[in-house]
Amino acid sequence: MGVHISETTVHVFLFKAFIYFIITSSVCVGITILLWQLHKYPSAFISTLAGYFATHVIMMVIEYRKLKADIKVINELSADKE
């Protein structure tokens, strides 16, 4: 009677990652726009947003893959105990 971690954990992770992205991007990008005066330079503004978005996507993909691997290991260990 081991514990089985389902895909629900992955969905919760994705929801948390999305909320984290929204909150941090609104704060960090807002501060960046004010300090660097990006509203005066549209190409710099777009480049900054693209870089910030790409960084978060890469970070989320790496964390997602790590979470999937951890879930697989935990499920295998709990299956062995049964």
PDB file of N, CA, C and O in Angstrom:
ATOM      1  N   MET A   1       0.835  -1.178   0.000  1.00  0.00           N
ATOM      2  CA  MET A   1       0.000   0.000   0.000  1.00  0.00           C
ATOM      3  C   MET A   1       0.882   1.244   0.000  1.00  0.00           C
ATOM      4  O   MET A   1       0.835   2.034   0.943  1.00  0.00           O
ATOM      5  N   GLY A   2       1.679   1.426  -1.037  1.00  0.00           N
ATOM      6  CA  GLY A   2       2.576   2.570  -1.133  1.00  0.00           C
ATOM      7  C   GLY A   2       1.864   3.805  -1.654  1.00  0.00           C
ATOM      8  O   GLY A   2       0.723   3.741  -2.111  1.00  0.00           O
ATOM      9  N   VAL A   3       2.534   4.888  -1.579  1.00  0.00           N
ATOM     10  CA  VAL A   3       1.988   6.156  -2.059  1.00  0.00           C
ATOM     11  C   VAL A   3       2.319   6.285  -3.538  1.00  0.00           C
ATOM     12  O   VAL A   3       3.452   6.046  -3.958  1.00  0.00           O
ATOM     13  N   HIS A   4       1.325   6.662  -4.314  1.00  0.00           N
ATOM     14  CA  HIS A   4       1.544   6.868  -5.748  1.00  0.00           C
ATOM     15  C   HIS A   4       1.343   8.346  -6.055  1.00  0.00           C
ATOM     16  O   HIS A   4       0.250   8.881  -5.869  1.00  0.00           O
ATOM     17  N   ILE A   5       2.381   8.993  -6.518  1.00  0.00           N
ATOM     18  CA  ILE A   5       2.303  10.407  -6.877  1.00  0.00           C
ATOM     19  C   ILE A   5       1.881  10.486  -8.341  1.00  0.00           C
ATOM     20  O   ILE A   5       2.538   9.929  -9.221  1.00  0.00           O
ATOM     21  N   SER A   6       0.798  11.171  -8.581  1.00  0.00           N
ATOM     22  CA  SER A   6       0.224  11.212  -9.921  1.00  0.00           C
ATOM     23  C   SER A   6       0.651  12.457 -10.686  1.00  0.00           C
ATOM     24  O   SER A   6       1.485  13.246 -10.240  1.00  0.00           O
ATOM     25  N   GLU A   7       0.046  12.594 -11.844  1.00  0.00           N
ATOM     26  CA  GLU A   7       0.305  13.751 -12.693  1.00  0.00           C
ATOM     27  C   GLU A   7      -0.239  15.040 -12.078  1.00  0.00           C
ATOM     28  O   GLU A   7       0.116  16.133 -12.520  1.00  0.00           O
ATOM     29  N   THR A   8      -1.093  14.923 -11.070  1.00  0.00           N
ATOM     30  CA  THR A   8      -1.637  16.109 -10.421  1.00  0.00           C
ATOM     31  C   THR A   8      -0.511  16.973  -9.865  1.00  0.00           C
ATOM     32  O   THR A   8      -0.581  18.202  -9.910  1.00  0.00           O
ATOM     33  N   THR A   9       0.516  16.331  -9.346  1.00  0.00           N
ATOM     34  CA  THR A   9       1.664  17.059  -8.819  1.00  0.00           C
ATOM     35  C   THR A   9       2.308  17.907  -9.908  1.00  0.00           C
ATOM     36  O   THR A   9       2.731  19.034  -9.653  1.00  0.00           O
ATOM     37  N   VAL A  10       2.382  17.380 -11.093  1.00  0.00           N
ATOM     38  CA  VAL A  10       2.966  18.118 -12.215  1.00  0.00           C
ATOM     39  C   VAL A  10       2.088  19.318 -12.572  1.00  0.00           C
ATOM     40  O   VAL A  10       2.597  20.405 -12.844  1.00  0.00           O
ATOM     41  N   HIS A  11       0.788  19.118 -12.571  1.00  0.00           N
ATOM     42  CA  HIS A  11      -0.118  20.228 -12.885  1.00  0.00           C
ATOM     43  C   HIS A  11      -0.025  21.332 -11.832  1.00  0.00           C
ATOM     44  O   HIS A  11      -0.078  22.517 -12.160  1.00  0.00           O
ATOM     45  N   VAL A  12       0.115  20.940 -10.574  1.00  0.00           N
ATOM     46  CA  VAL A  12       0.277  21.927  -9.506  1.00  0.00           C
ATOM     47  C   VAL A  12       1.574  22.694  -9.714  1.00  0.00           C
ATOM     48  O   VAL A  12       1.613  23.910  -9.533  1.00  0.00           O
ATOM     49  N   PHE A  13       2.651  21.979 -10.100  1.00  0.00           N
ATOM     50  CA  PHE A  13       3.929  22.641 -10.372  1.00  0.00           C
ATOM     51  C   PHE A  13       3.781  23.667 -11.484  1.00  0.00           C
ATOM     52  O   PHE A  13       4.268  24.791 -11.362  1.00  0.00           O
ATOM     53  N   LEU A  14       3.117  23.289 -12.562  1.00  0.00           N
ATOM     54  CA  LEU A  14       2.961  24.210 -13.689  1.00  0.00           C
ATOM     55  C   LEU A  14       2.146  25.434 -13.287  1.00  0.00           C
ATOM     56  O   LEU A  14       2.454  26.549 -13.707  1.00  0.00           O
ATOM     57  N   PHE A  15       1.114  25.234 -12.479  1.00  0.00           N
ATOM     58  CA  PHE A  15       0.319  26.361 -12.001  1.00  0.00           C
ATOM     59  C   PHE A  15       1.171  27.289 -11.136  1.00  0.00           C
ATOM     60  O   PHE A  15       1.125  28.509 -11.299  1.00  0.00           O
ATOM     61  N   LYS A  16       1.943  26.717 -10.225  1.00  0.00           N
ATOM     62  CA  LYS A  16       2.810  27.527  -9.360  1.00  0.00           C
ATOM     63  C   LYS A  16       3.870  28.261 -10.175  1.00  0.00           C
ATOM     64  O   LYS A  16       4.171  29.421  -9.897  1.00  0.00           O
ATOM     65  N   ALA A  17       4.434  27.595 -11.175  1.00  0.00           N
ATOM     66  CA  ALA A  17       5.444  28.230 -12.020  1.00  0.00           C
ATOM     67  C   ALA A  17       4.840  29.402 -12.794  1.00  0.00           C
ATOM     68  O   ALA A  17       5.489  30.435 -12.956  1.00  0.00           O
ATOM     69  N   PHE A  18       3.617  29.251 -13.267  1.00  0.00           N
ATOM     70  CA  PHE A  18       2.951  30.328 -13.994  1.00  0.00           C
ATOM     71  C   PHE A  18       2.689  31.523 -13.076  1.00  0.00           C
ATOM     72  O   PHE A  18       2.934  32.667 -13.458  1.00  0.00           O
ATOM     73  N   ILE A  19       2.197  31.260 -11.880  1.00  0.00           N
ATOM     74  CA  ILE A  19       1.932  32.333 -10.915  1.00  0.00           C
ATOM     75  C   ILE A  19       3.249  33.034 -10.550  1.00  0.00           C
ATOM     76  O   ILE A  19       3.299  34.261 -10.474  1.00  0.00           O
ATOM     77  N   TYR A  20       4.316  32.249 -10.325  1.00  0.00           N
ATOM     78  CA  TYR A  20       5.631  32.814 -10.013  1.00  0.00           C
ATOM     79  C   TYR A  20       6.096  33.727 -11.153  1.00  0.00           C
ATOM     80  O   TYR A  20       6.607  34.820 -10.913  1.00  0.00           O
ATOM     81  N   PHE A  21       5.916  33.274 -12.375  1.00  0.00           N
ATOM     82  CA  PHE A  21       6.331  34.068 -13.532  1.00  0.00           C
ATOM     83  C   PHE A  21       5.563  35.386 -13.590  1.00  0.00           C
ATOM     84  O   PHE A  21       6.161  36.437 -13.821  1.00  0.00           O
ATOM     85  N   ILE A  22       4.270  35.342 -13.387  1.00  0.00           N
ATOM     86  CA  ILE A  22       3.451  36.550 -13.462  1.00  0.00           C
ATOM     87  C   ILE A  22       3.870  37.555 -12.390  1.00  0.00           C
ATOM     88  O   ILE A  22       4.042  38.740 -12.677  1.00  0.00           O
ATOM     89  N   ILE A  23       4.033  37.080 -11.159  1.00  0.00           N
ATOM     90  CA  ILE A  23       4.377  37.988 -10.063  1.00  0.00           C
ATOM     91  C   ILE A  23       5.773  38.569 -10.239  1.00  0.00           C
ATOM     92  O   ILE A  23       5.958  39.783 -10.151  1.00  0.00           O
ATOM     93  N   THR A  24       6.761  37.703 -10.489  1.00  0.00           N
ATOM     94  CA  THR A  24       8.128  38.208 -10.613  1.00  0.00           C
ATOM     95  C   THR A  24       8.300  39.074 -11.858  1.00  0.00           C
ATOM     96  O   THR A  24       9.031  40.064 -11.827  1.00  0.00           O
ATOM     97  N   SER A  25       7.644  38.716 -12.936  1.00  0.00           N
ATOM     98  CA  SER A  25       7.802  39.534 -14.140  1.00  0.00           C
ATOM     99  C   SER A  25       7.162  40.902 -13.956  1.00  0.00           C
ATOM    100  O   SER A  25       7.698  41.905 -14.427  1.00  0.00           O
ATOM    101  N   SER A  26       6.026  40.952 -13.278  1.00  0.00           N
ATOM    102  CA  SER A  26       5.407  42.266 -13.085  1.00  0.00           C
ATOM    103  C   SER A  26       6.274  43.168 -12.213  1.00  0.00           C
ATOM    104  O   SER A  26       6.356  44.373 -12.453  1.00  0.00           O
ATOM    105  N   VAL A  27       6.916  42.595 -11.213  1.00  0.00           N
ATOM    106  CA  VAL A  27       7.778  43.399 -10.341  1.00  0.00           C
ATOM    107  C   VAL A  27       9.109  43.718 -11.025  1.00  0.00           C
ATOM    108  O   VAL A  27       9.498  44.881 -11.134  1.00  0.00           O
ATOM    109  N   CYS A  28       9.795  42.683 -11.479  1.00  0.00           N
ATOM    110  CA  CYS A  28      11.142  42.886 -12.038  1.00  0.00           C
ATOM    111  C   CYS A  28      11.129  43.688 -13.335  1.00  0.00           C
ATOM    112  O   CYS A  28      11.950  44.587 -13.518  1.00  0.00           O
ATOM    113  N   VAL A  29      10.213  43.371 -14.224  1.00  0.00           N
ATOM    114  CA  VAL A  29      10.160  44.103 -15.487  1.00  0.00           C
ATOM    115  C   VAL A  29       9.719  45.544 -15.229  1.00  0.00           C
ATOM    116  O   VAL A  29      10.211  46.469 -15.875  1.00  0.00           O
ATOM    117  N   GLY A  30       8.800  45.734 -14.293  1.00  0.00           N
ATOM    118  CA  GLY A  30       8.391  47.101 -13.954  1.00  0.00           C
ATOM    119  C   GLY A  30       9.548  47.942 -13.450  1.00  0.00           C
ATOM    120  O   GLY A  30       9.718  49.088 -13.864  1.00  0.00           O
ATOM    121  N   ILE A  31      10.341  47.373 -12.558  1.00  0.00           N
ATOM    122  CA  ILE A  31      11.514  48.087 -12.032  1.00  0.00           C
ATOM    123  C   ILE A  31      12.527  48.336 -13.149  1.00  0.00           C
ATOM    124  O   ILE A  31      13.114  49.415 -13.233  1.00  0.00           O
ATOM    125  N   THR A  32      12.727  47.341 -14.000  1.00  0.00           N
ATOM    126  CA  THR A  32      13.674  47.484 -15.105  1.00  0.00           C
ATOM    127  C   THR A  32      13.244  48.595 -16.062  1.00  0.00           C
ATOM    128  O   THR A  32      14.067  49.387 -16.519  1.00  0.00           O
ATOM    129  N   ILE A  33      11.953  48.642 -16.357  1.00  0.00           N
ATOM    130  CA  ILE A  33      11.450  49.688 -17.259  1.00  0.00           C
ATOM    131  C   ILE A  33      11.696  51.069 -16.661  1.00  0.00           C
ATOM    132  O   ILE A  33      12.113  51.989 -17.364  1.00  0.00           O
ATOM    133  N   LEU A  34      11.440  51.211 -15.379  1.00  0.00           N
ATOM    134  CA  LEU A  34      11.643  52.514 -14.737  1.00  0.00           C
ATOM    135  C   LEU A  34      13.117  52.910 -14.659  1.00  0.00           C
ATOM    136  O   LEU A  34      13.480  54.044 -14.970  1.00  0.00           O
ATOM    137  N   LEU A  35      13.955  51.973 -14.244  1.00  0.00           N
ATOM    138  CA  LEU A  35      15.371  52.312 -14.053  1.00  0.00           C
ATOM    139  C   LEU A  35      16.115  52.522 -15.367  1.00  0.00           C
ATOM    140  O   LEU A  35      16.947  53.422 -15.475  1.00  0.00           O
ATOM    141  N   TRP A  36      15.821  51.701 -16.351  1.00  0.00           N
ATOM    142  CA  TRP A  36      16.545  51.788 -17.614  1.00  0.00           C
ATOM    143  C   TRP A  36      15.822  52.656 -18.646  1.00  0.00           C
ATOM    144  O   TRP A  36      16.317  52.826 -19.761  1.00  0.00           O
ATOM    145  N   GLN A  37      14.658  53.207 -18.287  1.00  0.00           N
ATOM    146  CA  GLN A  37      13.875  54.051 -19.190  1.00  0.00           C
ATOM    147  C   GLN A  37      13.580  53.331 -20.515  1.00  0.00           C
ATOM    148  O   GLN A  37      13.733  53.902 -21.595  1.00  0.00           O
ATOM    149  N   LEU A  38      13.159  52.076 -20.405  1.00  0.00           N
ATOM    150  CA  LEU A  38      12.931  51.278 -21.612  1.00  0.00           C
ATOM    151  C   LEU A  38      11.745  51.759 -22.439  1.00  0.00           C
ATOM    152  O   LEU A  38      11.654  51.439 -23.624  1.00  0.00           O
ATOM    153  N   HIS A  39      10.852  52.508 -21.849  1.00  0.00           N
ATOM    154  CA  HIS A  39       9.726  53.013 -22.628  1.00  0.00           C
ATOM    155  C   HIS A  39      10.183  53.984 -23.721  1.00  0.00           C
ATOM    156  O   HIS A  39       9.428  54.269 -24.650  1.00  0.00           O
ATOM    157  N   LYS A  40      11.394  54.483 -23.615  1.00  0.00           N
ATOM    158  CA  LYS A  40      11.950  55.379 -24.643  1.00  0.00           C
ATOM    159  C   LYS A  40      12.583  54.608 -25.797  1.00  0.00           C
ATOM    160  O   LYS A  40      12.784  55.158 -26.880  1.00  0.00           O
ATOM    161  N   TYR A  41      12.892  53.344 -25.566  1.00  0.00           N
ATOM    162  CA  TYR A  41      13.609  52.527 -26.549  1.00  0.00           C
ATOM    163  C   TYR A  41      12.825  51.235 -26.796  1.00  0.00           C
ATOM    164  O   TYR A  41      13.037  50.243 -26.100  1.00  0.00           O
ATOM    165  N   PRO A  42      11.931  51.240 -27.770  1.00  0.00           N
ATOM    166  CA  PRO A  42      11.065  50.072 -28.001  1.00  0.00           C
ATOM    167  C   PRO A  42      11.818  48.775 -28.289  1.00  0.00           C
ATOM    168  O   PRO A  42      11.409  47.711 -27.825  1.00  0.00           O
ATOM    169  N   SER A  43      12.902  48.846 -29.042  1.00  0.00           N
ATOM    170  CA  SER A  43      13.637  47.615 -29.356  1.00  0.00           C
ATOM    171  C   SER A  43      14.307  47.041 -28.109  1.00  0.00           C
ATOM    172  O   SER A  43      14.348  45.823 -27.937  1.00  0.00           O
ATOM    173  N   ALA A  44      14.828  47.898 -27.245  1.00  0.00           N
ATOM    174  CA  ALA A  44      15.416  47.430 -25.989  1.00  0.00           C
ATOM    175  C   ALA A  44      14.341  46.848 -25.080  1.00  0.00           C
ATOM    176  O   ALA A  44      14.582  45.867 -24.376  1.00  0.00           O
ATOM    177  N   PHE A  45      13.159  47.450 -25.093  1.00  0.00           N
ATOM    178  CA  PHE A  45      12.038  46.946 -24.294  1.00  0.00           C
ATOM    179  C   PHE A  45      11.646  45.544 -24.746  1.00  0.00           C
ATOM    180  O   PHE A  45      11.467  44.650 -23.919  1.00  0.00           O
ATOM    181  N   ILE A  46      11.515  45.351 -26.044  1.00  0.00           N
ATOM    182  CA  ILE A  46      11.140  44.036 -26.588  1.00  0.00           C
ATOM    183  C   ILE A  46      12.232  43.014 -26.308  1.00  0.00           C
ATOM    184  O   ILE A  46      11.929  41.877 -25.944  1.00  0.00           O
ATOM    185  N   SER A  47      13.494  43.395 -26.472  1.00  0.00           N
ATOM    186  CA  SER A  47      14.600  42.483 -26.201  1.00  0.00           C
ATOM    187  C   SER A  47      14.640  42.070 -24.728  1.00  0.00           C
ATOM    188  O   SER A  47      14.897  40.909 -24.410  1.00  0.00           O
ATOM    189  N   THR A  48      14.388  43.011 -23.848  1.00  0.00           N
ATOM    190  CA  THR A  48      14.389  42.713 -22.415  1.00  0.00           C
ATOM    191  C   THR A  48      13.255  41.755 -22.065  1.00  0.00           C
ATOM    192  O   THR A  48      13.455  40.801 -21.314  1.00  0.00           O
ATOM    193  N   LEU A  49      12.066  42.007 -22.609  1.00  0.00           N
ATOM    194  CA  LEU A  49      10.939  41.110 -22.355  1.00  0.00           C
ATOM    195  C   LEU A  49      11.200  39.712 -22.911  1.00  0.00           C
ATOM    196  O   LEU A  49      10.895  38.715 -22.257  1.00  0.00           O
ATOM    197  N   ALA A  50      11.757  39.640 -24.101  1.00  0.00           N
ATOM    198  CA  ALA A  50      12.050  38.343 -24.710  1.00  0.00           C
ATOM    199  C   ALA A  50      13.091  37.577 -23.897  1.00  0.00           C
ATOM    200  O   ALA A  50      12.955  36.372 -23.686  1.00  0.00           O
ATOM    201  N   GLY A  51      14.114  38.265 -23.451  1.00  0.00           N
ATOM    202  CA  GLY A  51      15.135  37.613 -22.643  1.00  0.00           C
ATOM    203  C   GLY A  51      14.595  37.128 -21.311  1.00  0.00           C
ATOM    204  O   GLY A  51      14.927  36.032 -20.859  1.00  0.00           O
ATOM    205  N   TYR A  52      13.771  37.937 -20.689  1.00  0.00           N
ATOM    206  CA  TYR A  52      13.163  37.549 -19.412  1.00  0.00           C
ATOM    207  C   TYR A  52      12.252  36.345 -19.596  1.00  0.00           C
ATOM    208  O   TYR A  52      12.285  35.409 -18.796  1.00  0.00           O
ATOM    209  N   PHE A  53      11.433  36.365 -20.654  1.00  0.00           N
ATOM    210  CA  PHE A  53      10.533  35.252 -20.932  1.00  0.00           C
ATOM    211  C   PHE A  53      11.316  33.979 -21.243  1.00  0.00           C
ATOM    212  O   PHE A  53      10.982  32.910 -20.733  1.00  0.00           O
ATOM    213  N   ALA A  54      12.348  34.082 -22.072  1.00  0.00           N
ATOM    214  CA  ALA A  54      13.148  32.909 -22.433  1.00  0.00           C
ATOM    215  C   ALA A  54      13.832  32.310 -21.209  1.00  0.00           C
ATOM    216  O   ALA A  54      13.891  31.088 -21.065  1.00  0.00           O
ATOM    217  N   THR A  55      14.344  33.154 -20.338  1.00  0.00           N
ATOM    218  CA  THR A  55      14.988  32.666 -19.117  1.00  0.00           C
ATOM    219  C   THR A  55      14.007  31.885 -18.262  1.00  0.00           C
ATOM    220  O   THR A  55      14.348  30.819 -17.750  1.00  0.00           O
ATOM    221  N   HIS A  56      12.806  32.396 -18.100  1.00  0.00           N
ATOM    222  CA  HIS A  56      11.809  31.699 -17.292  1.00  0.00           C
ATOM    223  C   HIS A  56      11.354  30.394 -17.942  1.00  0.00           C
ATOM    224  O   HIS A  56      11.132  29.405 -17.244  1.00  0.00           O
ATOM    225  N   VAL A  57      11.214  30.379 -19.258  1.00  0.00           N
ATOM    226  CA  VAL A  57      10.809  29.152 -19.941  1.00  0.00           C
ATOM    227  C   VAL A  57      11.883  28.077 -19.760  1.00  0.00           C
ATOM    228  O   VAL A  57      11.557  26.929 -19.456  1.00  0.00           O
ATOM    229  N   ILE A  58      13.141  28.427 -19.940  1.00  0.00           N
ATOM    230  CA  ILE A  58      14.224  27.468 -19.754  1.00  0.00           C
ATOM    231  C   ILE A  58      14.238  26.945 -18.326  1.00  0.00           C
ATOM    232  O   ILE A  58      14.388  25.744 -18.102  1.00  0.00           O
ATOM    233  N   MET A  59      14.082  27.846 -17.360  1.00  0.00           N
ATOM    234  CA  MET A  59      14.073  27.445 -15.957  1.00  0.00           C
ATOM    235  C   MET A  59      12.900  26.502 -15.664  1.00  0.00           C
ATOM    236  O   MET A  59      13.071  25.512 -14.954  1.00  0.00           O
ATOM    237  N   MET A  60      11.720  26.799 -16.202  1.00  0.00           N
ATOM    238  CA  MET A  60      10.558  25.946 -15.956  1.00  0.00           C
ATOM    239  C   MET A  60      10.711  24.579 -16.600  1.00  0.00           C
ATOM    240  O   MET A  60      10.308  23.575 -16.012  1.00  0.00           O
ATOM    241  N   VAL A  61      11.283  24.519 -17.790  1.00  0.00           N
ATOM    242  CA  VAL A  61      11.490  23.227 -18.459  1.00  0.00           C
ATOM    243  C   VAL A  61      12.452  22.365 -17.661  1.00  0.00           C
ATOM    244  O   VAL A  61      12.206  21.173 -17.479  1.00  0.00           O
ATOM    245  N   ILE A  62      13.535  22.945 -17.187  1.00  0.00           N
ATOM    246  CA  ILE A  62      14.502  22.187 -16.384  1.00  0.00           C
ATOM    247  C   ILE A  62      13.856  21.690 -15.095  1.00  0.00           C
ATOM    248  O   ILE A  62      14.028  20.527 -14.728  1.00  0.00           O
ATOM    249  N   GLU A  63      13.122  22.544 -14.412  1.00  0.00           N
ATOM    250  CA  GLU A  63      12.460  22.143 -13.174  1.00  0.00           C
ATOM    251  C   GLU A  63      11.383  21.087 -13.439  1.00  0.00           C
ATOM    252  O   GLU A  63      11.214  20.169 -12.636  1.00  0.00           O
ATOM    253  N   TYR A  64      10.664  21.202 -14.538  1.00  0.00           N
ATOM    254  CA  TYR A  64       9.630  20.232 -14.901  1.00  0.00           C
ATOM    255  C   TYR A  64      10.240  18.856 -15.132  1.00  0.00           C
ATOM    256  O   TYR A  64       9.723  17.854 -14.639  1.00  0.00           O
ATOM    257  N   ARG A  65      11.327  18.807 -15.872  1.00  0.00           N
ATOM    258  CA  ARG A  65      11.991  17.519 -16.123  1.00  0.00           C
ATOM    259  C   ARG A  65      12.521  16.902 -14.830  1.00  0.00           C
ATOM    260  O   ARG A  65      12.433  15.690 -14.637  1.00  0.00           O
ATOM    261  N   LYS A  66      13.065  17.728 -13.954  1.00  0.00           N
ATOM    262  CA  LYS A  66      13.556  17.244 -12.663  1.00  0.00           C
ATOM    263  C   LYS A  66      12.403  16.700 -11.825  1.00  0.00           C
ATOM    264  O   LYS A  66      12.533  15.651 -11.195  1.00  0.00           O
ATOM    265  N   LEU A  67      11.285  17.406 -11.816  1.00  0.00           N
ATOM    266  CA  LEU A  67      10.120  16.958 -11.062  1.00  0.00           C
ATOM    267  C   LEU A  67       9.612  15.625 -11.601  1.00  0.00           C
ATOM    268  O   LEU A  67       9.300  14.728 -10.817  1.00  0.00           O
ATOM    269  N   LYS A  68       9.522  15.475 -12.914  1.00  0.00           N
ATOM    270  CA  LYS A  68       9.071  14.211 -13.511  1.00  0.00           C
ATOM    271  C   LYS A  68       9.995  13.068 -13.128  1.00  0.00           C
ATOM    272  O   LYS A  68       9.528  11.970 -12.825  1.00  0.00           O
ATOM    273  N   ALA A  69      11.307  13.314 -13.138  1.00  0.00           N
ATOM    274  CA  ALA A  69      12.259  12.268 -12.759  1.00  0.00           C
ATOM    275  C   ALA A  69      12.108  11.904 -11.281  1.00  0.00           C
ATOM    276  O   ALA A  69      12.167  10.727 -10.924  1.00  0.00           O
ATOM    277  N   ASP A  70      11.914  12.897 -10.431  1.00  0.00           N
ATOM    278  CA  ASP A  70      11.723  12.645  -9.000  1.00  0.00           C
ATOM    279  C   ASP A  70      10.449  11.844  -8.746  1.00  0.00           C
ATOM    280  O   ASP A  70      10.441  10.930  -7.920  1.00  0.00           O
ATOM    281  N   ILE A  71       9.381  12.183  -9.450  1.00  0.00           N
ATOM    282  CA  ILE A  71       8.124  11.452  -9.297  1.00  0.00           C
ATOM    283  C   ILE A  71       8.306  10.000  -9.722  1.00  0.00           C
ATOM    284  O   ILE A  71       7.802   9.091  -9.063  1.00  0.00           O
ATOM    285  N   LYS A  72       9.016   9.781 -10.809  1.00  0.00           N
ATOM    286  CA  LYS A  72       9.253   8.415 -11.294  1.00  0.00           C
ATOM    287  C   LYS A  72      10.018   7.603 -10.255  1.00  0.00           C
ATOM    288  O   LYS A  72       9.668   6.454  -9.986  1.00  0.00           O
ATOM    289  N   VAL A  73      11.059   8.190  -9.669  1.00  0.00           N
ATOM    290  CA  VAL A  73      11.851   7.494  -8.651  1.00  0.00           C
ATOM    291  C   VAL A  73      11.010   7.182  -7.426  1.00  0.00           C
ATOM    292  O   VAL A  73      11.067   6.072  -6.898  1.00  0.00           O
ATOM    293  N   ILE A  74      10.232   8.151  -6.972  1.00  0.00           N
ATOM    294  CA  ILE A  74       9.394   7.942  -5.785  1.00  0.00           C
ATOM    295  C   ILE A  74       8.363   6.853  -6.041  1.00  0.00           C
ATOM    296  O   ILE A  74       8.130   6.003  -5.182  1.00  0.00           O
ATOM    297  N   ASN A  75       7.744   6.874  -7.216  1.00  0.00           N
ATOM    298  CA  ASN A  75       6.752   5.841  -7.536  1.00  0.00           C
ATOM    299  C   ASN A  75       7.384   4.465  -7.636  1.00  0.00           C
ATOM    300  O   ASN A  75       6.779   3.478  -7.217  1.00  0.00           O
ATOM    301  N   GLU A  76       8.594   4.378  -8.186  1.00  0.00           N
ATOM    302  CA  GLU A  76       9.284   3.090  -8.257  1.00  0.00           C
ATOM    303  C   GLU A  76       9.633   2.578  -6.866  1.00  0.00           C
ATOM    304  O   GLU A  76       9.488   1.388  -6.586  1.00  0.00           O
ATOM    305  N   LEU A  77      10.094   3.471  -5.994  1.00  0.00           N
ATOM    306  CA  LEU A  77      10.417   3.063  -4.633  1.00  0.00           C
ATOM    307  C   LEU A  77       9.177   2.624  -3.872  1.00  0.00           C
ATOM    308  O   LEU A  77       9.233   1.657  -3.112  1.00  0.00           O
ATOM    309  N   SER A  78       8.062   3.314  -4.061  1.00  0.00           N
ATOM    310  CA  SER A  78       6.841   2.925  -3.352  1.00  0.00           C
ATOM    311  C   SER A  78       6.277   1.624  -3.923  1.00  0.00           C
ATOM    312  O   SER A  78       5.655   0.854  -3.192  1.00  0.00           O
ATOM    313  N   ALA A  79       6.484   1.368  -5.216  1.00  0.00           N
ATOM    314  CA  ALA A  79       6.033   0.114  -5.808  1.00  0.00           C
ATOM    315  C   ALA A  79       6.857  -1.054  -5.311  1.00  0.00           C
ATOM    316  O   ALA A  79       6.340  -2.162  -5.167  1.00  0.00           O
ATOM    317  N   ASP A  80       8.142  -0.818  -5.044  1.00  0.00           N
ATOM    318  CA  ASP A  80       9.006  -1.886  -4.538  1.00  0.00           C
ATOM    319  C   ASP A  80       8.631  -2.306  -3.121  1.00  0.00           C
ATOM    320  O   ASP A  80       8.814  -3.463  -2.741  1.00  0.00           O
ATOM    321  N   LYS A  81       8.104  -1.360  -2.340  1.00  0.00           N
ATOM    322  CA  LYS A  81       7.747  -1.645  -0.955  1.00  0.00           C
ATOM    323  C   LYS A  81       6.437  -2.428  -0.850  1.00  0.00           C
ATOM    324  O   LYS A  81       6.142  -2.999   0.200  1.00  0.00           O
ATOM    325  N   GLU A  82       5.660  -2.458  -1.918  1.00  0.00           N
ATOM    326  CA  GLU A  82       4.380  -3.153  -1.867  1.00  0.00           C
ATOM    327  C   GLU A  82       4.524  -4.613  -1.981  1.00  0.00           C
ATOM    328  O   GLU A  82       3.527  -5.335  -1.955  1.00  0.00           O
TER     329      GLU A  82
END
